Amino acid sequence: MALNIGCAAKPGRARDNRTGSWRVFIPRFSREKCSKCGLCILICPEGCISEDEEGMPVPDYDYCKGCGVCADECPADAIEMELEEK
Protein backbone atom coordinates (compact mmCIF):
# COMPACT_ATOMS: atom_id res chain seq x y z
CA MET A 1 0.00 0.00 0.00
CA ALA A 2 1.47 3.34 -1.00
CA LEU A 3 1.19 6.27 1.36
CA ASN A 4 1.23 9.90 0.38
CA ILE A 5 4.21 11.92 1.57
CA GLY A 6 3.62 13.16 5.10
CA CYS A 7 1.08 10.47 5.97
CA ALA A 8 1.50 7.93 8.73
CA ALA A 9 -0.01 4.47 8.69
CA LYS A 10 -3.10 4.10 10.83
CA PRO A 11 -2.96 2.13 14.10
CA GLY A 12 -3.79 -1.51 13.62
CA ARG A 13 -1.50 -2.08 10.64
CA ALA A 14 0.03 -5.09 12.44
CA ARG A 15 -3.15 -6.98 11.53
CA ASP A 16 -1.47 -7.68 8.19
CA ASN A 17 1.37 -9.59 9.91
CA ARG A 18 1.58 -11.52 13.17
CA THR A 19 4.29 -9.37 14.67
CA GLY A 20 4.07 -10.65 18.24
CA SER A 21 6.54 -13.45 17.51
CA TRP A 22 9.57 -11.16 17.92
CA ARG A 23 8.38 -9.48 21.11
CA VAL A 24 10.80 -9.39 24.09
CA PHE A 25 8.46 -7.99 26.76
CA ILE A 26 4.81 -8.90 27.21
CA PRO A 27 2.11 -6.85 28.97
CA ARG A 28 0.31 -8.55 31.85
CA PHE A 29 -3.03 -7.03 32.83
CA SER A 30 -4.24 -7.11 36.45
CA ARG A 31 -7.99 -7.62 36.73
CA GLU A 32 -7.82 -6.47 40.35
CA LYS A 33 -6.14 -3.13 39.60
CA CYS A 34 -7.82 -2.29 36.28
CA SER A 35 -10.36 0.55 36.46
CA LYS A 36 -11.72 -0.25 32.97
CA CYS A 37 -10.98 3.27 31.77
CA GLY A 38 -10.15 2.04 28.25
CA LEU A 39 -7.06 4.22 27.84
CA CYS A 40 -4.88 1.24 26.90
CA ILE A 41 -7.32 0.37 24.11
CA LEU A 42 -7.18 3.91 22.75
CA ILE A 43 -3.41 4.38 22.87
CA CYS A 44 -2.16 0.98 21.69
CA PRO A 45 -0.22 1.88 18.52
CA GLU A 46 -1.08 -1.46 16.93
CA GLY A 47 -4.74 -1.46 17.95
CA CYS A 48 -4.39 -4.96 19.38
CA ILE A 49 -6.19 -4.41 22.69
CA SER A 50 -9.94 -4.90 22.81
CA GLU A 51 -12.35 -5.28 25.70
CA ASP A 52 -14.33 -8.27 26.89
CA GLU A 53 -18.02 -8.27 27.83
CA GLU A 54 -17.13 -6.92 31.30
CA GLY A 55 -15.10 -4.02 29.89
CA MET A 56 -11.73 -5.54 30.79
CA PRO A 57 -8.89 -5.02 28.32
CA VAL A 58 -7.86 -8.11 26.35
CA PRO A 59 -4.59 -7.96 24.39
CA ASP A 60 -4.17 -9.98 21.21
CA TYR A 61 -0.71 -11.40 21.80
CA ASP A 62 -0.40 -12.52 18.16
CA TYR A 63 -0.02 -8.86 17.24
CA CYS A 64 1.26 -7.17 20.41
CA LYS A 65 4.85 -5.98 19.91
CA GLY A 66 5.46 -5.42 23.62
CA CYS A 67 6.22 -1.73 23.20
CA GLY A 68 4.97 -0.91 26.71
CA VAL A 69 2.94 2.18 25.80
CA CYS A 70 -0.12 0.70 27.50
CA ALA A 71 1.82 0.02 30.72
CA ASP A 72 3.46 3.46 30.70
CA GLU A 73 0.14 5.27 30.34
CA CYS A 74 -2.13 3.14 32.56
CA PRO A 75 -3.39 5.46 35.34
CA ALA A 76 -4.17 2.48 37.61
CA ASP A 77 -0.76 0.80 37.13
CA ALA A 78 -2.70 -2.31 36.15
CA ILE A 79 -0.29 -3.36 33.38
CA GLU A 80 3.18 -4.71 33.99
CA MET A 81 5.72 -5.50 31.31
CA GLU A 82 7.37 -8.87 31.89
CA LEU A 83 10.26 -10.49 30.08
CA GLU A 84 8.66 -13.06 27.80
CA GLU A 85 9.95 -16.59 28.02
CA LYS A 86 9.92 -18.38 24.70
Steps between C-alpha positions, in 0.01 A plus 500: 500500500647834400472793736504863402798702619441624853246231587542246776349154496191463714514303827417136452729443202653199680182311409668430166784309672521307826771715650478372857747220427803729541381668819742509798266640767135409545230705676320330788166652598379492862125449528517615862668834425332584168246784518364420151574852380583377148809718459718202406256413221514854364877547512625160382694590183414166341134500602535150643320555831125451512259462789302201619131500594589635847703790359837348590784552253603191303827515304542298182846358559531388136538866408628669817859619450561556871576869458375582851297809409194352670694432822664844498168681464273287722374732778422202727841332452306189402741395223847365561754421232665163558789338319340243272629147522497321168 
